[in-house]
Amino acid sequence: MPQEQYQLTDAKLVKQLFDLIETGQALESITVTELCLKSGVSRKTFYRHYSSTQKVIEGFLDNSANDFIEILKETPILCLNTRGAS
């Protein structure tokens, strides 16, 4: 699977999982089947990406943290200390 398609599938799964959680559904009650139906992804494809619905959230958090770290690496450090400034 090309990287772009892989990322699009991940994005669909994450979005639909968060949409289900936002409606008040507990993570523990969301099934792989339900998530696959909502996101239009086959179970086989789901399991190529993740081993459980919990892993979808873990993957999202890992990717978000890595993206944030990369942004920090590329951003110049600004001095926010204004003490002593005239």
C-alpha distances in whole Angstrom, upper triangle without the diagonal:
4,6,8,7,6,10,11,10,12,15,15,16,18,20,21,22,24,26,27,28,30,32,33,31,31,28,29,30,26,24,21,21,23,20,18,20,21,18,16,14,14,15,13,10,13,14,10,11,15,18,20,21,23,20,18,21,22,18,19,23,21,19,22,24,22,22,26,27,25,27,30,30,30,33,36,38,41,44,45,48,51,54,56,55,58
4,6,5,6,9,10,11,12,14,16,17,19,20,22,23,25,26,27,29,30,32,34,32,32,29,31,31,28,27,23,24,25,22,20,22,23,19,18,16,17,19,16,13,15,17,13,13,17,20,22,23,24,21,19,22,22,18,19,22,21,18,21,23,21,20,24,25,23,25,28,27,27,30,33,36,38,42,43,46,49,52,54,53,55
4,6,5,6,9,10,11,12,14,15,16,18,20,21,22,24,26,27,28,30,32,31,31,27,29,30,27,26,22,24,25,21,20,22,22,18,18,16,18,19,17,14,15,16,13,12,16,19,21,21,22,19,17,20,19,16,16,19,17,15,17,20,17,17,20,21,19,21,24,24,23,26,30,32,35,38,39,42,45,48,50,49,52
4,5,5,6,9,10,11,12,14,15,16,18,20,21,22,24,26,27,29,31,30,30,27,29,30,26,26,23,24,24,21,19,21,21,17,17,15,18,19,18,15,16,18,15,14,17,21,22,21,23,20,17,20,20,16,16,19,18,15,17,20,18,17,20,22,19,21,24,24,23,26,29,32,34,38,38,42,44,47,50,48,51
4,5,5,6,9,10,11,12,14,15,17,18,20,21,23,24,26,27,29,28,28,25,28,28,24,23,20,21,21,18,16,18,18,14,13,12,14,16,15,11,13,15,13,12,15,19,20,20,22,19,16,19,20,16,16,20,19,16,19,22,20,19,23,24,22,24,27,27,27,29,33,35,37,41,41,44,47,50,52,51,54
4,6,5,6,9,10,11,12,14,16,17,18,20,21,23,24,26,28,26,26,23,25,26,22,21,18,19,20,17,15,18,17,14,14,11,13,14,13,10,11,12,10,8,12,15,17,17,18,16,13,16,17,13,14,17,16,14,16,19,18,17,21,22,21,22,26,26,26,28,32,34,36,39,40,43,46,49,51,50,53
4,5,5,6,9,10,10,12,14,15,16,18,20,21,22,24,26,25,25,22,24,25,22,21,18,20,20,17,16,18,17,13,14,13,15,17,16,12,12,14,12,10,13,17,17,17,18,15,12,14,15,12,11,15,14,11,13,16,15,14,17,19,18,19,22,23,23,25,29,30,33,36,36,40,42,45,48,46,49
4,5,5,6,9,10,10,12,14,15,16,18,20,21,23,25,24,24,22,24,24,21,20,18,19,19,15,14,16,15,11,12,11,14,16,16,12,12,15,14,11,14,18,18,17,19,17,13,15,17,14,13,16,17,14,15,19,18,16,20,22,21,21,25,26,25,27,31,33,35,38,38,41,44,47,49,48,51
4,5,5,6,9,10,11,12,14,15,17,18,20,21,23,22,22,19,22,22,18,17,14,15,15,12,11,13,12,8,9,7,10,12,12,9,9,12,10,9,11,15,15,14,16,14,11,14,16,13,12,16,16,14,16,19,19,18,21,23,23,24,27,28,28,29,33,35,37,40,40,43,46,49,51,50,53
4,5,5,6,9,10,11,12,14,15,17,18,20,22,20,20,17,19,20,17,16,14,16,16,12,11,14,13,10,12,10,12,13,13,10,9,11,10,7,9,13,13,12,13,11,8,11,12,9,9,12,13,11,13,16,16,15,18,20,20,21,24,25,25,27,31,32,34,37,37,40,43,46,48,47,50
4,5,5,6,9,10,11,12,14,15,16,18,20,19,20,17,20,21,17,18,15,17,16,12,13,15,13,9,12,11,14,16,17,13,12,15,14,11,13,16,15,13,15,13,10,11,13,11,9,12,14,11,12,16,16,15,17,20,19,20,23,24,24,26,29,31,33,36,35,39,41,44,47,45,48
4,6,5,6,8,10,10,12,14,15,17,19,18,19,17,19,19,15,15,13,14,13,10,9,11,9,6,8,8,12,13,15,12,11,14,14,12,13,16,15,13,15,14,11,12,15,13,12,15,17,15,16,19,19,18,21,24,23,24,27,28,28,29,33,34,36,39,38,42,44,47,50,49,51
4,6,5,6,9,10,11,12,14,16,17,15,16,13,16,16,12,12,10,12,11,7,8,10,8,6,9,8,11,11,13,10,8,11,12,10,10,13,11,9,12,11,7,10,12,11,10,13,15,14,15,18,19,19,21,23,24,24,27,28,29,30,34,35,37,39,39,42,44,47,50,49,52
4,6,5,6,8,10,11,12,14,16,15,15,12,15,16,13,14,12,14,13,9,11,13,11,9,12,12,15,15,16,14,11,14,15,11,11,14,12,9,11,10,6,7,10,9,7,10,13,11,12,15,16,16,18,20,21,21,24,26,26,27,31,32,33,36,35,38,41,43,47,46,48
4,5,5,6,9,10,10,12,15,14,15,13,17,17,13,15,14,15,13,10,12,13,10,8,12,12,16,16,19,16,14,17,18,15,15,17,15,12,14,14,10,10,14,13,10,13,15,14,14,17,19,17,19,22,23,22,25,27,27,28,32,32,34,36,35,39,41,44,47,46,48
4,5,5,6,9,10,11,13,12,13,12,15,14,11,12,11,12,10,7,9,10,6,6,10,11,14,14,17,15,13,16,17,15,14,16,14,11,13,14,10,11,15,14,12,15,18,17,17,20,22,21,23,26,26,26,29,31,31,32,35,36,37,40,39,42,44,47,50,49,51
4,5,5,6,9,10,11,10,10,8,11,11,8,10,10,12,9,6,10,11,9,9,12,12,15,14,17,15,12,15,17,14,13,14,11,8,10,11,8,8,12,12,11,13,16,16,16,19,20,20,22,24,25,26,28,30,31,31,35,35,37,39,38,41,43,46,49,48,51
4,5,5,6,9,10,10,10,9,13,13,11,13,13,15,13,10,13,14,11,11,15,15,18,18,21,19,16,18,20,17,15,17,14,11,11,13,10,9,12,13,10,12,16,15,14,17,20,19,20,23,24,24,26,28,29,29,33,33,34,36,35,38,40,42,46,45,48
4,5,5,6,9,9,11,11,14,14,11,14,14,15,12,10,13,13,10,10,14,15,18,19,22,20,17,20,22,19,18,20,17,13,14,16,13,12,16,16,14,16,19,19,18,21,23,22,23,26,27,27,29,31,32,32,35,36,37,39,37,40,42,45,48,47,49
4,5,5,7,6,8,8,11,10,8,11,12,13,9,8,12,12,9,11,14,15,18,17,21,19,16,19,21,19,17,18,15,11,13,15,13,12,16,17,15,17,20,20,20,23,25,24,25,28,29,29,31,34,34,35,38,38,39,41,40,43,45,47,51,50,52
4,5,5,5,6,6,10,10,8,12,14,15,12,11,15,15,13,14,17,18,20,20,23,21,18,20,22,20,18,18,15,11,12,14,12,11,15,16,14,15,19,19,18,21,23,23,24,27,28,28,30,32,33,33,36,36,37,39,37,40,42,44,48,47,50
4,5,7,9,10,14,13,12,15,17,18,15,13,17,17,14,15,19,20,23,22,25,24,21,23,25,22,21,22,19,15,15,18,15,13,17,18,16,17,20,20,19,21,24,23,24,27,28,28,29,32,33,33,36,36,36,38,36,39,40,43,46,46,48
4,6,9,11,14,12,11,15,17,17,14,13,17,16,13,15,19,20,23,22,26,25,22,24,27,24,22,23,20,16,17,20,17,16,20,21,19,20,24,24,23,25,28,27,27,31,32,31,33,36,36,36,39,39,40,42,40,42,44,46,50,49,51
4,6,9,12,10,11,14,17,18,15,15,18,18,16,18,21,22,24,23,27,26,23,25,27,25,23,23,19,16,16,19,18,16,19,21,19,20,24,24,23,25,28,28,28,31,33,32,34,37,37,37,40,40,40,42,40,42,44,46,50,49,52
4,6,8,7,7,11,14,15,12,12,16,16,14,16,19,20,21,20,24,23,20,22,24,22,20,20,16,13,14,17,15,14,18,20,18,19,23,24,23,25,28,28,28,31,33,33,34,37,38,38,41,41,42,43,41,44,46,48,52,51,54
4,5,5,7,10,13,15,13,13,16,17,16,17,21,21,22,20,23,23,19,21,24,21,19,18,14,11,11,15,14,13,16,18,17,18,21,22,22,24,26,27,27,30,32,32,33,36,37,37,40,40,41,42,41,43,45,47,51,51,53
4,5,5,9,11,13,12,11,14,16,15,16,19,18,19,18,20,20,16,17,20,18,15,14,11,8,7,11,11,10,12,15,14,15,18,19,19,21,23,24,25,27,29,30,31,33,35,35,38,38,39,41,40,42,44,46,50,50,53
4,6,8,11,13,12,12,15,17,16,18,20,20,20,18,20,21,17,17,21,19,15,14,10,8,8,12,13,12,14,17,17,18,20,22,22,24,26,27,28,30,32,33,34,36,38,38,41,41,42,44,42,45,47,49,53,53,56
4,6,10,11,10,11,14,15,14,17,19,19,19,17,20,21,17,18,21,20,17,16,12,10,11,14,14,14,17,19,19,20,23,24,24,26,28,29,30,32,34,35,36,38,40,40,44,43,45,46,45,47,50,52,55,55,58
4,7,8,7,7,10,11,11,13,15,15,16,14,17,17,14,15,18,17,14,14,10,7,10,12,12,12,15,17,17,18,21,22,22,24,26,27,28,30,32,33,34,36,38,38,42,42,43,45,44,46,49,51,55,54,57
4,5,5,6,9,10,11,12,14,13,13,11,14,15,12,13,16,15,13,12,9,7,10,12,12,14,16,17,18,20,22,23,24,26,27,28,30,32,33,34,36,38,39,40,43,44,45,47,46,49,51,54,57,57,60
4,5,5,6,9,10,10,12,10,10,7,10,11,8,9,12,12,10,9,7,6,10,11,10,13,15,15,16,19,20,21,22,25,26,26,28,30,31,33,35,36,37,39,42,43,45,47,46,49,51,54,57,57,60
4,6,5,6,9,10,10,9,9,7,11,12,9,11,14,14,13,13,11,10,14,15,14,16,19,19,19,22,24,24,25,28,29,29,31,34,34,35,38,39,40,41,45,46,47,50,49,52,54,57,60,59,62
4,5,5,6,9,10,10,11,10,14,14,11,14,17,16,15,15,12,10,14,15,14,16,19,19,19,21,23,24,24,27,29,29,30,33,34,34,37,39,39,40,44,45,46,48,47,50,52,55,58,58,60
4,5,5,6,8,8,10,9,12,12,9,12,14,13,12,13,10,8,12,13,10,13,16,15,15,18,20,20,21,24,25,25,27,29,30,31,33,35,35,37,40,41,43,45,44,47,49,52,55,54,57
4,5,5,6,5,6,6,10,9,7,10,12,12,12,13,12,10,14,14,12,15,17,17,17,20,21,21,22,25,26,26,28,31,31,32,34,36,36,38,41,42,44,47,46,49,52,54,57,57,59
4,6,5,7,8,9,12,12,11,14,16,16,16,17,15,13,17,18,15,18,21,20,20,23,25,24,25,28,29,29,31,33,34,34,37,39,39,40,44,45,46,49,48,51,53,56,59,58,61
4,6,8,10,12,15,14,12,15,17,16,16,17,15,13,16,17,14,16,19,19,18,21,23,22,23,26,27,26,28,31,32,32,35,36,36,38,41,42,44,46,45,48,50,53,56,55,58
4,5,9,11,13,11,10,14,15,13,14,16,15,13,16,16,13,15,18,17,16,19,21,20,20,24,25,24,26,29,29,29,32,34,34,35,39,40,41,44,43,47,49,52,55,54,56
4,7,10,12,10,10,14,15,14,15,17,17,15,19,18,15,18,21,19,19,22,24,22,23,27,27,26,29,31,31,32,35,36,36,37,41,43,44,47,46,50,52,55,58,57,59
4,7,8,6,7,10,11,11,12,14,14,13,17,16,13,17,19,17,17,21,22,20,22,25,25,25,28,30,30,31,34,35,35,37,40,42,44,47,46,49,52,55,58,56,59
4,5,5,6,9,10,11,12,13,14,14,17,17,15,18,20,19,19,23,23,23,25,28,27,28,30,32,32,33,36,37,37,39,43,44,47,49,49,52,55,58,61,60,62
4,5,5,6,9,10,10,10,11,12,15,14,14,17,19,17,19,22,22,22,24,27,27,28,30,32,32,34,36,37,38,40,43,45,47,49,49,52,55,57,60,60,63
4,5,5,6,9,10,11,12,14,17,15,15,19,19,18,20,23,23,22,25,27,27,28,31,32,32,34,36,37,37,40,43,45,47,50,50,53,55,58,61,60,63
4,5,5,7,9,11,12,13,16,14,13,17,18,15,17,20,20,19,22,24,24,24,27,29,28,30,33,33,34,36,40,41,44,47,47,50,52,55,58,57,60
4,5,5,6,8,9,9,12,11,10,13,14,13,14,18,18,17,20,22,22,23,26,27,27,29,31,32,33,35,39,40,42,45,44,48,50,53,56,55,58
4,5,5,6,8,10,12,10,11,14,15,13,16,18,18,18,21,23,23,24,27,28,28,30,32,33,34,36,40,41,43,46,46,49,51,54,57,56,59
4,6,8,11,13,15,12,12,15,15,13,16,18,17,17,20,22,21,22,26,26,26,29,31,31,32,34,38,39,42,45,45,48,51,53,56,55,59
4,7,9,10,12,9,8,12,12,9,12,15,14,14,17,19,18,19,22,23,23,25,27,28,29,31,35,36,38,41,41,44,47,50,53,52,55
4,6,7,9,6,6,10,10,8,11,14,13,14,17,18,18,20,22,23,24,26,28,29,30,32,36,36,39,41,41,44,47,49,52,52,55
4,7,8,6,8,11,11,11,14,16,15,17,19,21,21,23,25,26,27,29,31,31,33,35,38,39,41,44,43,46,49,51,54,54,57
4,5,5,7,9,10,11,13,15,15,17,19,20,21,23,25,26,27,29,31,32,33,35,38,39,41,43,42,45,48,50,53,53,56
4,5,5,7,9,10,11,13,15,16,17,19,20,22,23,25,26,28,29,31,32,34,37,37,39,41,40,43,46,48,51,51,54
4,5,5,6,9,10,11,12,14,16,17,19,20,21,23,25,26,27,29,31,32,35,35,37,39,38,40,43,45,49,49,52
4,5,5,6,8,10,10,12,14,15,16,18,20,21,22,24,25,27,28,30,33,33,36,38,37,40,43,45,48,48,51
4,5,5,6,9,10,11,12,14,15,16,18,20,21,23,24,26,27,29,32,32,35,37,36,39,42,44,47,47,50
4,5,5,6,9,10,10,12,14,15,16,18,20,21,22,24,26,27,30,30,32,34,33,36,39,41,44,44,47
4,5,5,6,9,10,11,12,14,15,16,18,20,21,23,25,26,29,29,31,33,32,35,38,40,43,43,46
4,5,5,6,8,10,11,12,14,15,16,18,20,21,23,24,28,28,31,33,33,35,38,41,44,43,47
4,5,5,6,9,10,10,12,14,15,16,18,20,21,22,26,26,28,31,30,33,36,39,42,41,44
4,5,5,6,9,10,10,12,14,15,16,18,20,21,24,24,26,28,28,30,33,36,39,38,42
4,5,5,6,9,10,11,12,14,15,17,19,20,23,23,26,28,28,31,34,36,39,39,42
4,5,5,6,9,10,11,12,14,15,17,18,22,23,25,28,28,31,34,36,39,38,42
4,5,5,6,9,10,11,12,14,15,16,20,20,22,25,25,28,31,33,36,35,38
4,5,5,6,9,10,11,12,14,15,18,18,21,23,23,26,29,31,34,34,37
4,5,5,6,9,10,11,13,14,18,18,21,24,24,27,30,32,35,35,38
4,5,5,6,9,10,11,12,16,17,20,22,23,26,29,32,34,33,36
4,5,5,6,9,10,10,14,14,17,19,19,22,25,28,31,30,33
4,5,5,6,9,10,13,13,16,19,19,22,25,28,30,30,33
4,5,5,6,9,12,13,16,19,21,24,27,29,32,31,34
4,5,5,6,10,11,14,17,18,21,24,27,29,28,31
4,5,5,8,8,11,14,15,18,21,24,26,25,28
4,6,8,9,13,16,17,20,23,26,28,27,30
4,7,9,12,16,18,21,23,26,28,26,29
4,6,9,12,14,17,20,23,24,23,26
4,6,10,12,15,17,20,22,20,23
4,7,9,12,14,17,19,18,21
4,6,9,11,14,16,14,17
4,6,8,11,12,11,15
4,6,9,12,11,14
4,6,8,9,12
4,6,5,9
4,5,9
4,6
4
